[in-house]
Amino acid sequence: MVKERKSTDTGEKILAAAKKVFLVKGMSGARMQDIADEAGINKALLHYYFKNKEKLFEVIFLEEAKKFFPKINSIFESELPLFVKIEKFAAEYIDEMQANPYLPMFMMTQINQDTDKFLGTVMGKNNQPNPHHLLAQIEKEVKKGTIKPISPIQLLMNLLSMCIFPFIAKPMILKKIGLDDLQFRRLMEQRKQEIPQFIINSIKK
């Protein structure tokens, strides 16, 4: 029992250390030795628990997906007005990316490498976002004439891309515009209001 508890504690210590390293260095810049050092263990023990950083990252991603995507689905599937949903989605998504800025690039890489594996194995059926209720709501609002004619899928892609792109392009944005991490975080906080305002103003009558 004590041995099992120690094993669990070590695994949790590794995951906590890996999150810190990925947050600072990103997926590509992180090394297994960095994670071992942060966890205060030797590299051999780290490899005993996790074969490589990709497997380690999958575990971290799955933990975040289990917490994050149900929140997104609850927004999609709620009976809230469309404009409120857009506001809540932008705030929730940007908060998650602020806390875990390495996730968008990991998702893009995995999806491009093997979409079926990513959706089935990494995310799991219960963790996948399900936007169908939102898409149906958008279509309904268009038919009622409460918003301008727009493809529901186009509107969803606009919302997603405006939330995700700054985190994917963060290194370029910081370098070319001359921002530091704190300034970038402040910009992202502003985007939680800017994105919904922009999208809502573009579709409301």
MDAnalysis code that builds the backbone (N, CA, C; Angstrom):
import MDAnalysis as mda
import numpy as np

u = mda.Universe.empty(615, n_residues=205, atom_resindex=np.repeat(np.arange(205), 3), trajectory=True)
u.add_TopologyAttr("name", ["N", "CA", "C"] * 205)
u.add_TopologyAttr("resid", np.arange(1, 206))
u.add_TopologyAttr("resname", ["MET", "VAL", "LYS", "GLU", "ARG", "LYS", "SER", "THR", "ASP", "THR", "GLY", "GLU", "LYS", "ILE", "LEU", "ALA", "ALA", "ALA", "LYS", "LYS", "VAL", "PHE", "LEU", "VAL", "LYS", "GLY", "MET", "SER", "GLY", "ALA", "ARG", "MET", "GLN", "ASP", "ILE", "ALA", "ASP", "GLU", "ALA", "GLY", "ILE", "ASN", "LYS", "ALA", "LEU", "LEU", "HIS", "TYR", "TYR", "PHE", "LYS", "ASN", "LYS", "GLU", "LYS", "LEU", "PHE", "GLU", "VAL", "ILE", "PHE", "LEU", "GLU", "GLU", "ALA", "LYS", "LYS", "PHE", "PHE", "PRO", "LYS", "ILE", "ASN", "SER", "ILE", "PHE", "GLU", "SER", "GLU", "LEU", "PRO", "LEU", "PHE", "VAL", "LYS", "ILE", "GLU", "LYS", "PHE", "ALA", "ALA", "GLU", "TYR", "ILE", "ASP", "GLU", "MET", "GLN", "ALA", "ASN", "PRO", "TYR", "LEU", "PRO", "MET", "PHE", "MET", "MET", "THR", "GLN", "ILE", "ASN", "GLN", "ASP", "THR", "ASP", "LYS", "PHE", "LEU", "GLY", "THR", "VAL", "MET", "GLY", "LYS", "ASN", "ASN", "GLN", "PRO", "ASN", "PRO", "HIS", "HIS", "LEU", "LEU", "ALA", "GLN", "ILE", "GLU", "LYS", "GLU", "VAL", "LYS", "LYS", "GLY", "THR", "ILE", "LYS", "PRO", "ILE", "SER", "PRO", "ILE", "GLN", "LEU", "LEU", "MET", "ASN", "LEU", "LEU", "SER", "MET", "CYS", "ILE", "PHE", "PRO", "PHE", "ILE", "ALA", "LYS", "PRO", "MET", "ILE", "LEU", "LYS", "LYS", "ILE", "GLY", "LEU", "ASP", "ASP", "LEU", "GLN", "PHE", "ARG", "ARG", "LEU", "MET", "GLU", "GLN", "ARG", "LYS", "GLN", "GLU", "ILE", "PRO", "GLN", "PHE", "ILE", "ILE", "ASN", "SER", "ILE", "LYS", "LYS"])
u.atoms.positions = np.array([
    [0.835, -1.204, 0.000],
    [0.000, 0.000, 0.000],
    [0.867, 1.251, 0.000],
    [1.931, 1.230, 0.844],
    [2.861, 2.357, 0.910],
    [3.593, 2.519, -0.411],
    [3.993, 1.371, -1.003],
    [4.689, 1.402, -2.285],
    [3.790, 1.982, -3.371],
    [2.513, 1.615, -3.346],
    [1.563, 2.124, -4.341],
    [1.370, 3.631, -4.181],
    [1.316, 4.091, -2.906],
    [1.158, 5.521, -2.656],
    [2.380, 6.292, -3.138],
    [3.564, 5.732, -2.892],
    [4.795, 6.379, -3.352],
    [4.818, 6.480, -4.864],
    [4.359, 5.417, -5.524],
    [4.321, 5.404, -6.982],
    [3.389, 6.485, -7.506],
    [2.220, 6.620, -6.867],
    [1.261, 7.653, -7.264],
    [1.829, 9.038, -7.036],
    [2.473, 9.219, -5.877],
    [3.070, 10.520, -5.544],
    [4.142, 10.900, -6.544],
    [4.961, 9.930, -6.934],
    [6.023, 10.192, -7.908],
    [5.435, 10.563, -9.257],
    [4.400, 9.830, -9.674],
    [3.753, 10.134, -10.946],
    [3.153, 11.524, -10.950],
    [2.514, 11.915, -9.853],
    [1.922, 13.248, -9.760],
    [2.995, 14.326, -9.740],
    [4.121, 14.028, -9.077],
    [5.241, 14.979, -9.028],
    [5.808, 15.193, -10.427],
    [5.904, 14.121, -11.196],
    [6.406, 14.217, -12.570],
    [5.466, 15.056, -13.431],
    [4.174, 14.805, -13.312],
    [3.193, 15.556, -14.113],
    [3.221, 17.047, -13.772],
    [3.328, 17.369, -12.486],
    [3.397, 18.768, -12.063],
    [4.662, 19.428, -12.603],
    [5.764, 18.698, -12.560],
    [7.029, 19.232, -13.073],
    [6.961, 19.421, -14.583],
    [6.375, 18.461, -15.277],
    [6.270, 18.537, -16.734],
    [5.432, 19.738, -17.161],
    [4.344, 19.997, -16.446],
    [3.502, 21.151, -16.770],
    [4.301, 22.445, -16.676],
    [5.133, 22.562, -15.634],
    [5.958, 23.764, -15.466],
    [6.947, 23.909, -16.606],
    [7.586, 22.803, -16.975],
    [8.594, 22.844, -18.043],
    [7.938, 23.145, -19.387],
    [6.821, 22.488, -19.679],
    [6.121, 22.747, -20.940],
    [5.635, 24.196, -21.012],
    [5.221, 24.735, -19.876],
    [4.721, 26.108, -19.836],
    [5.822, 27.096, -20.194],
    [7.038, 26.829, -19.709],
    [8.170, 27.735, -19.946],
    [8.822, 27.498, -21.300],
    [9.028, 26.239, -21.657],
    [9.823, 25.910, -22.837],
    [9.010, 25.414, -24.023],
    [7.716, 25.154, -23.807],
    [6.911, 24.620, -24.891],
    [7.194, 23.151, -25.115],
    [6.389, 22.552, -25.992],
    [6.517, 21.124, -26.282],
    [7.852, 20.813, -26.943],
    [8.228, 21.599, -27.948],
    [9.447, 21.307, -28.710],
    [10.706, 21.605, -27.917],
    [10.674, 22.623, -27.055],
    [11.872, 23.013, -26.317],
    [12.130, 22.211, -25.065],
    [11.121, 21.525, -24.563],
    [11.269, 20.758, -23.327],
    [12.099, 19.498, -23.560],
    [12.920, 19.158, -22.571],
    [13.695, 17.910, -22.621],
    [13.337, 17.057, -21.413],
    [13.480, 15.758, -21.568],
    [13.196, 14.856, -20.460],
    [14.090, 15.173, -19.258],
    [15.334, 15.582, -19.512],
    [16.231, 15.921, -18.416],
    [15.716, 17.143, -17.648],
    [15.145, 18.110, -18.376],
    [14.569, 19.288, -17.731],
    [13.451, 18.878, -16.769],
    [12.619, 17.959, -17.238],
    [11.481, 17.502, -16.426],
    [11.967, 16.720, -15.214],
    [12.978, 15.867, -15.411],
    [13.550, 15.100, -14.294],
    [14.139, 16.042, -13.249],
    [14.854, 17.052, -13.706],
    [15.461, 18.025, -12.777],
    [14.387, 18.770, -11.996],
    [13.336, 19.193, -12.688],
    [12.254, 19.933, -12.030],
    [11.546, 19.057, -11.005],
    [11.419, 17.761, -11.299],
    [10.737, 16.830, -10.393],
    [11.644, 16.360, -9.266],
    [12.956, 16.611, -9.399],
    [13.906, 16.182, -8.376],
    [14.173, 14.696, -8.390],
    [14.114, 14.108, -9.598],
    [14.392, 12.671, -9.740],
    [15.424, 12.477, -10.845],
    [15.942, 11.258, -10.965],
    [16.889, 11.006, -12.053],
    [16.130, 10.645, -13.331],
    [16.823, 10.780, -14.439],
    [16.190, 10.580, -15.738],
    [15.706, 9.149, -15.939],
    [16.449, 8.191, -15.366],
    [16.060, 6.785, -15.510],
    [14.696, 6.526, -14.868],
    [14.462, 7.139, -13.700],
    [13.180, 6.972, -13.031],
    [12.061, 7.625, -13.843],
    [12.379, 8.762, -14.439],
    [11.389, 9.429, -15.283],
    [10.983, 8.532, -16.448],
    [11.971, 7.911, -17.093],
    [11.682, 7.017, -18.226],
    [10.937, 5.760, -17.775],
    [11.104, 5.388, -16.515],
    [10.369, 4.235, -15.986],
    [8.867, 4.534, -15.976],
    [8.523, 5.777, -15.653],
    [7.121, 6.185, -15.591],
    [6.571, 6.578, -16.954],
    [7.403, 7.277, -17.742],
    [6.958, 7.767, -19.047],
    [8.068, 7.537, -20.069],
    [7.717, 6.843, -21.157],
    [8.699, 6.460, -22.166],
    [9.375, 7.661, -22.812],
    [8.602, 8.703, -23.129],
    [9.149, 9.899, -23.762],
    [8.250, 11.094, -23.442],
    [8.675, 12.263, -23.864],
    [7.910, 13.471, -23.511],
    [6.570, 13.523, -24.248],
    [6.490, 12.874, -25.403],
    [5.223, 12.847, -26.132],
    [4.153, 12.089, -25.340],
    [4.531, 10.940, -24.767],
    [3.589, 10.169, -23.956],
    [3.209, 10.944, -22.696],
    [4.197, 11.609, -22.121],
    [3.957, 12.421, -20.934],
    [2.979, 13.548, -21.256],
    [3.187, 14.168, -22.409],
    [2.320, 15.271, -22.789],
    [0.908, 14.788, -23.071],
    [0.774, 13.601, -23.644],
    [-0.555, 13.050, -23.899],
    [-1.347, 12.917, -22.602],
    [-0.666, 12.468, -21.548],
    [-1.331, 12.310, -20.254],
    [-1.785, 13.667, -19.727],
    [-0.895, 14.665, -19.833],
    [-1.224, 16.013, -19.378],
    [-2.384, 16.580, -20.191],
    [-2.313, 16.398, -21.512],
    [-3.381, 16.908, -22.372],
    [-4.715, 16.265, -22.023],
    [-4.702, 14.956, -21.816],
    [-5.948, 14.242, -21.516],
    [-6.547, 14.741, -20.204],
    [-5.699, 15.018, -19.216],
    [-6.187, 15.564, -17.947],
    [-6.880, 16.906, -18.165],
    [-6.249, 17.758, -18.975],
    [-6.832, 19.071, -19.255],
    [-8.107, 18.939, -20.089],
    [-8.086, 18.023, -21.062],
    [-9.251, 17.814, -21.925],
    [-10.463, 17.373, -21.106],
    [-10.244, 16.525, -20.101],
    [-11.331, 16.040, -19.255],
    [-11.976, 17.168, -18.465],
    [-11.193, 18.215, -18.181],
    [-11.739, 19.359, -17.440],
    [-12.297, 20.424, -18.379],
    [-11.608, 20.626, -19.506],
    [-11.916, 21.765, -20.365],
    [-13.086, 21.525, -21.314],
    [-13.052, 20.435, -22.073],
    [-14.067, 20.234, -23.104],
    [-15.481, 20.019, -22.554],
    [-15.650, 19.393, -21.385],
    [-17.009, 19.373, -20.824],
    [-17.545, 20.776, -20.547],
    [-16.667, 21.714, -20.154],
    [-17.096, 23.103, -19.946],
    [-17.562, 23.717, -21.261],
    [-16.779, 23.459, -22.323],
    [-17.142, 23.986, -23.643],
    [-18.455, 23.371, -24.116],
    [-18.600, 22.069, -23.929],
    [-19.843, 21.409, -24.352],
    [-21.051, 21.908, -23.568],
    [-20.844, 22.225, -22.292],
    [-21.960, 22.738, -21.495],
    [-22.419, 24.092, -22.026],
    [-21.472, 24.876, -22.557],
    [-21.838, 26.156, -23.186],
    [-22.581, 25.893, -24.487],
    [-22.025, 25.013, -25.318],
    [-22.663, 24.675, -26.595],
    [-24.101, 24.187, -26.399],
    [-24.295, 23.326, -25.406],
    [-25.576, 22.630, -25.248],
    [-26.571, 23.369, -24.357],
    [-26.161, 24.492, -23.785],
    [-27.060, 25.234, -22.897],
    [-28.153, 25.939, -23.697],
    [-29.131, 26.457, -22.986],
    [-30.224, 27.205, -23.616],
    [-29.984, 28.713, -23.548],
    [-28.740, 29.108, -23.333],
    [-28.400, 30.531, -23.270],
    [-28.595, 31.198, -24.629],
    [-28.865, 32.499, -24.643],
    [-28.939, 33.225, -25.916],
    [-27.610, 33.123, -26.662],
    [-27.682, 33.200, -27.990],
    [-26.497, 33.018, -28.825],
    [-25.372, 33.978, -28.461],
    [-25.680, 35.249, -28.273],
    [-24.637, 36.233, -27.988],
    [-23.958, 35.955, -26.652],
    [-24.710, 35.477, -25.679],
    [-24.127, 35.124, -24.373],
    [-23.195, 33.925, -24.527],
    [-23.601, 32.965, -25.364],
    [-22.750, 31.801, -25.611],
    [-21.417, 32.216, -26.229],
    [-21.478, 33.134, -27.177],
    [-20.251, 33.607, -27.819],
    [-19.324, 34.254, -26.787],
    [-19.888, 35.040, -25.896],
    [-19.102, 35.696, -24.848],
    [-18.485, 34.673, -23.898],
    [-19.284, 33.711, -23.470],
    [-18.801, 32.702, -22.530],
    [-17.748, 31.802, -23.174],
    [-17.959, 31.438, -24.441],
    [-16.996, 30.586, -25.128],
    [-15.643, 31.279, -25.217],
    [-15.620, 32.527, -25.646],
    [-14.358, 33.255, -25.789],
    [-13.636, 33.362, -24.454],
    [-14.360, 33.667, -23.394],
    [-13.743, 33.805, -22.073],
    [-13.177, 32.474, -21.585],
    [-13.954, 31.408, -21.734],
    [-13.513, 30.085, -21.268],
    [-12.307, 29.596, -22.058],
    [-12.349, 29.767, -23.376],
    [-11.280, 29.271, -24.231],
    [-9.979, 30.021, -23.967],
    [-10.064, 31.332, -23.868],
    [-8.850, 32.127, -23.646],
    [-8.280, 31.868, -22.258],
    [-9.125, 31.687, -21.263],
    [-8.634, 31.338, -19.923],
    [-7.850, 30.032, -19.959],
    [-8.363, 29.045, -20.685],
    [-7.681, 27.752, -20.782],
    [-6.348, 27.886, -21.497],
    [-6.322, 28.650, -22.582],
    [-5.077, 28.822, -23.329],
    [-4.058, 29.639, -22.536],
    [-4.534, 30.572, -21.721],
    [-3.628, 31.332, -20.861],
    [-2.959, 30.393, -19.855],
    [-3.737, 29.464, -19.311],
    [-3.207, 28.528, -18.317],
    [-2.338, 27.451, -18.956],
    [-2.657, 27.081, -20.205],
    [-1.934, 25.995, -20.886],
    [-1.636, 26.391, -22.328],
    [-0.740, 27.354, -22.542],
    [-0.510, 27.897, -23.892],
    [0.131, 26.918, -24.865],
    [0.637, 25.780, -24.356],
    [1.259, 24.788, -25.225],
    [0.226, 23.865, -25.875],
    [-1.011, 23.897, -25.424],
    [-2.020, 22.968, -25.932],
    [-2.386, 23.169, -27.400],
    [-2.572, 24.410, -27.887],
    [-2.977, 24.557, -29.296],
    [-1.990, 23.948, -30.284],
    [-0.691, 24.185, -30.074],
    [0.303, 23.644, -31.000],
    [0.342, 22.125, -30.937],
    [0.206, 21.574, -29.729],
    [0.170, 20.122, -29.580],
    [-1.012, 19.541, -30.333],
    [-2.187, 20.171, -30.193],
    [-3.377, 19.679, -30.876],
    [-3.209, 19.733, -32.388],
    [-2.656, 20.825, -32.900],
    [-2.460, 20.961, -34.343],
    [-1.521, 19.888, -34.879],
    [-0.423, 19.676, -34.158],
    [0.561, 18.675, -34.584],
    [-0.057, 17.287, -34.608],
    [-0.757, 16.934, -33.518],
    [-1.343, 15.599, -33.420],
    [-2.448, 15.378, -34.450],
    [-3.269, 16.397, -34.666],
    [-4.366, 16.278, -35.635],
    [-3.813, 16.078, -37.039],
    [-2.753, 16.815, -37.391],
    [-2.167, 16.697, -38.729],
    [-1.439, 15.372, -38.920],
    [-0.886, 14.835, -37.848],
    [-0.164, 13.564, -37.959],
    [-1.124, 12.388, -38.113],
    [-2.145, 12.353, -37.265],
    [-3.082, 11.226, -37.295],
    [-4.385, 11.656, -36.615],
    [-5.314, 12.167, -37.408],
    [-6.559, 12.702, -36.861],
    [-7.348, 11.655, -36.099],
    [-7.484, 10.445, -36.673],
    [-8.279, 9.390, -36.032],
    [-7.684, 8.990, -34.687],
    [-6.359, 8.872, -34.630],
    [-5.707, 8.502, -33.374],
    [-5.912, 9.587, -32.335],
    [-5.758, 10.833, -32.760],
    [-5.903, 11.945, -31.813],
    [-7.306, 11.985, -31.223],
    [-8.316, 11.887, -32.085],
    [-9.698, 11.961, -31.619],
    [-10.099, 10.738, -30.807],
    [-9.631, 9.562, -31.253],
    [-10.040, 8.330, -30.592],
    [-9.222, 7.961, -29.380],
    [-7.893, 8.073, -29.491],
    [-7.003, 7.605, -28.431],
    [-6.635, 8.708, -27.459],
    [-6.184, 9.831, -27.986],
    [-5.693, 10.897, -27.116],
    [-6.840, 11.604, -26.405],
    [-7.848, 12.021, -27.179],
    [-8.956, 12.748, -26.564],
    [-9.988, 11.819, -25.951],
    [-10.286, 10.721, -26.625],
    [-11.335, 9.835, -26.149],
    [-12.708, 10.361, -26.548],
    [-13.649, 9.468, -26.714],
    [-14.981, 9.844, -27.196],
    [-15.683, 10.821, -26.256],
    [-15.461, 10.696, -24.956],
    [-16.191, 11.513, -23.992],
    [-15.612, 12.915, -23.830],
    [-14.439, 13.166, -24.418],
    [-13.788, 14.459, -24.237],
    [-13.843, 15.339, -25.481],
    [-14.509, 14.875, -26.517],
    [-14.525, 15.634, -27.759],
    [-15.593, 16.723, -27.725],
    [-15.243, 17.916, -28.226],
    [-16.258, 18.979, -28.291],
    [-17.364, 18.613, -29.265],
    [-18.588, 19.007, -28.929],
    [-19.736, 18.686, -29.762],
    [-20.525, 19.967, -30.040],
    [-20.229, 20.640, -31.167],
    [-20.830, 21.941, -31.437],
    [-22.176, 21.893, -32.153],
    [-22.771, 20.708, -32.332],
    [-23.970, 20.585, -33.164],
    [-25.140, 21.412, -32.638],
    [-25.294, 21.476, -31.337],
    [-26.396, 22.270, -30.777],
    [-26.190, 23.750, -31.079],
    [-24.958, 24.211, -30.960],
    [-24.660, 25.612, -31.272],
    [-24.911, 25.907, -32.747],
    [-24.468, 25.014, -33.622],
    [-24.668, 25.215, -35.062],
    [-26.158, 25.290, -35.399],
    [-26.946, 24.424, -34.762],
    [-28.394, 24.437, -34.996],
    [-29.008, 25.737, -34.480],
    [-28.497, 26.224, -33.369],
    [-29.004, 27.480, -32.807],
    [-28.708, 28.658, -33.736],
    [-27.496, 28.676, -34.292],
    [-27.132, 29.743, -35.233],
    [-28.057, 29.715, -36.445],
    [-28.264, 28.520, -36.993],
    [-29.143, 28.371, -38.165],
    [-30.563, 28.841, -37.844],
    [-31.026, 28.534, -36.636],
    [-32.368, 28.939, -36.210],
    [-32.472, 30.463, -36.128],
    [-31.423, 31.098, -35.584],
    [-31.433, 32.559, -35.461],
    [-31.398, 33.239, -36.833],
    [-30.676, 32.626, -37.768],
    [-30.648, 33.155, -39.141],
    [-32.042, 33.087, -39.765],
    [-32.713, 31.936, -39.612],
    [-34.052, 31.749, -40.185],
    [-35.072, 32.692, -39.552],
    [-34.916, 32.971, -38.267],
    [-35.817, 33.892, -37.572],
    [-35.554, 35.339, -37.975],
    [-34.380, 35.584, -38.540],
    [-34.032, 36.939, -38.954],
    [-33.469, 37.805, -37.839],
    [-33.061, 37.169, -36.733],
    [-32.513, 37.936, -35.610],
    [-31.036, 38.268, -35.800],
    [-30.364, 37.512, -36.696],
    [-28.992, 37.826, -37.063],
    [-28.864, 37.794, -38.584],
    [-27.802, 38.385, -39.086],
    [-27.581, 38.411, -40.526],
    [-27.331, 36.998, -41.047],
    [-27.652, 36.743, -42.321],
    [-27.386, 35.420, -42.899],
    [-25.888, 35.091, -42.840],
    [-25.565, 33.953, -42.249],
    [-24.185, 33.498, -42.164],
    [-24.183, 31.987, -42.008],
    [-23.196, 31.345, -42.580],
    [-23.057, 29.906, -42.402],
    [-22.695, 29.617, -40.942],
    [-23.440, 28.726, -40.275],
    [-23.108, 28.387, -38.884],
    [-21.669, 27.894, -38.728],
    [-21.202, 27.112, -39.698],
    [-19.831, 26.593, -39.615],
    [-18.820, 27.727, -39.749],
    [-19.094, 28.681, -40.635],
    [-18.187, 29.824, -40.783],
    [-18.120, 30.641, -39.494],
    [-19.258, 30.832, -38.869],
    [-19.283, 31.588, -37.619],
    [-18.483, 30.865, -36.535],
    [-18.648, 29.560, -36.435],
    [-17.903, 28.780, -35.449],
    [-16.403, 28.849, -35.722],
    [-16.012, 28.728, -36.996],
    [-14.587, 28.792, -37.334],
    [-14.013, 30.172, -37.043],
    [-14.800, 31.213, -37.286],
    [-14.351, 32.569, -36.952],
    [-14.064, 32.686, -35.460],
    [-14.984, 32.169, -34.658],
    [-14.843, 32.239, -33.213],
    [-13.625, 31.452, -32.733],
    [-13.483, 30.237, -33.236],
    [-12.353, 29.391, -32.844],
    [-11.016, 30.008, -33.249],
    [-10.915, 30.418, -34.502],
    [-9.632, 30.918, -35.003],
    [-9.211, 32.198, -34.298],
    [-10.158, 33.069, -33.978],
    [-9.821, 34.311, -33.301],
    [-9.334, 34.066, -31.873],
    [-9.819, 32.992, -31.267],
    [-9.366, 32.638, -29.918],
    [-8.009, 31.932, -29.940],
    [-7.817, 31.046, -30.912],
    [-6.638, 30.175, -30.909],
    [-5.404, 30.820, -31.523],
    [-5.580, 31.542, -32.625],
    [-4.422, 32.001, -33.401],
    [-3.370, 32.764, -32.593],
    [-3.748, 33.707, -31.720],
    [-2.701, 34.438, -30.992],
    [-1.770, 33.540, -30.179],
    [-2.285, 32.434, -29.682],
    [-1.450, 31.529, -28.883],
    [-0.510, 30.715, -29.767],
    [-0.968, 30.376, -30.973],
    [-0.112, 29.661, -31.909],
    [0.991, 30.589, -32.427],
    [0.627, 31.850, -32.664],
    [1.570, 32.819, -33.228],
    [2.296, 33.631, -32.156],
    [2.169, 33.247, -30.892],
    [2.723, 34.034, -29.794],
    [4.203, 34.386, -29.969],
    [5.090, 33.443, -30.317],
    [6.509, 33.800, -30.460],
    [6.742, 34.909, -31.488],
    [6.023, 34.829, -32.609],
    [6.166, 35.850, -33.647],
    [5.607, 37.193, -33.175],
    [4.464, 37.139, -32.492],
    [3.840, 38.364, -31.997],
    [4.761, 39.066, -30.995],
    [5.316, 38.304, -30.068],
    [6.210, 38.886, -29.064],
    [7.432, 39.523, -29.714],
    [8.007, 38.820, -30.680],
    [9.246, 39.295, -31.297],
    [9.011, 40.478, -32.224],
    [8.014, 40.386, -33.090],
    [7.811, 41.408, -34.114],
    [7.150, 42.675, -33.575],
    [6.312, 42.535, -32.559],
    [5.642, 43.712, -32.016],
    [6.400, 44.265, -30.813],
    [7.264, 43.420, -30.241],
    [8.057, 43.873, -29.103],
    [7.318, 43.817, -27.788],
    [6.580, 42.730, -27.566],
    [5.837, 42.560, -26.323],
    [6.549, 41.580, -25.405],
    [6.309, 41.696, -24.104],
    [6.780, 40.672, -23.184],
    [5.589, 39.807, -22.768],
    [5.824, 38.797, -21.948],
    [4.759, 37.861, -21.574],
    [3.614, 38.549, -20.836],
    [3.941, 39.479, -19.960],
    [2.899, 40.171, -19.208],
    [2.012, 41.000, -20.136],
    [2.626, 41.691, -21.075],
    [1.850, 42.479, -22.036],
    [0.963, 41.583, -22.895],
    [1.501, 40.421, -23.277],
    [0.716, 39.470, -24.066],
    [-0.488, 38.988, -23.270],
    [-0.291, 38.669, -21.996],
    [-1.396, 38.203, -21.154],
    [-2.479, 39.277, -21.044],
    [-2.060, 40.527, -20.927],
    [-3.034, 41.617, -20.843],
    [-3.825, 41.745, -22.140],
    [-3.132, 41.560, -23.263],
    [-3.825, 41.594, -24.548],
    [-4.869, 40.488, -24.644],
    [-4.514, 39.303, -24.169],
    [-5.440, 38.183, -24.228],
    [-6.645, 38.407, -23.315],
    [-6.412, 39.048, -22.177],
    [-7.538, 39.388, -21.310],
    [-8.489, 40.348, -22.029],
    [-7.919, 41.285, -22.760],
    [-8.747, 42.227, -23.525],
    [-9.525, 41.507, -24.619],
    [-8.911, 40.464, -25.192],
    [-9.575, 39.743, -26.284],
    [-10.825, 39.008, -25.820],
    [-10.938, 38.748, -24.542],
    [-12.143, 38.105, -24.032],
    [-13.366, 39.001, -24.230],
    [-13.135, 40.303, -24.338],
    [-14.223, 41.228, -24.661],
    [-14.216, 41.606, -26.145],
    [-13.009, 41.761, -26.695],
    [-12.881, 42.222, -28.085],
    [-13.465, 41.221, -29.081],
    [-13.201, 39.947, -28.889],
    [-13.672, 38.931, -29.840],
    [-15.202, 38.862, -29.883],
    [-15.872, 38.701, -28.744],
    [-17.344, 38.672, -28.805],
    [-17.934, 39.949, -29.398],
    [-17.376, 41.095, -29.020],
    [-17.893, 42.351, -29.557],
    [-17.762, 42.388, -31.079],
    [-16.607, 41.969, -31.578],
    [-16.355, 41.987, -33.019],
    [-17.325, 41.072, -33.758],
    [-17.472, 39.840, -33.247],
    [-18.336, 38.852, -33.918],
    [-19.805, 39.253, -33.808],
    [-20.229, 39.645, -32.625],
    [-21.635, 40.026, -32.444],
    [-21.997, 41.231, -33.305],
    [-21.105, 42.219, -33.344],
    [-21.373, 43.411, -34.182],
    [-21.451, 43.065, -35.665],
    [-20.745, 41.999, -36.057],
    [-20.742, 41.624, -37.477],
    [-21.993, 40.866, -37.899],
    [-22.725, 40.286, -36.931],
    [-23.891, 39.470, -37.291],
    [-25.222, 40.034, -36.809],
    [-25.202, 40.934, -35.848],
    [-26.487, 41.427, -35.342],
    [-27.118, 42.429, -36.318],
    [-28.414, 42.484, -36.299],
    [-29.140, 43.393, -37.191],
    [-29.451, 44.702, -36.475],
])
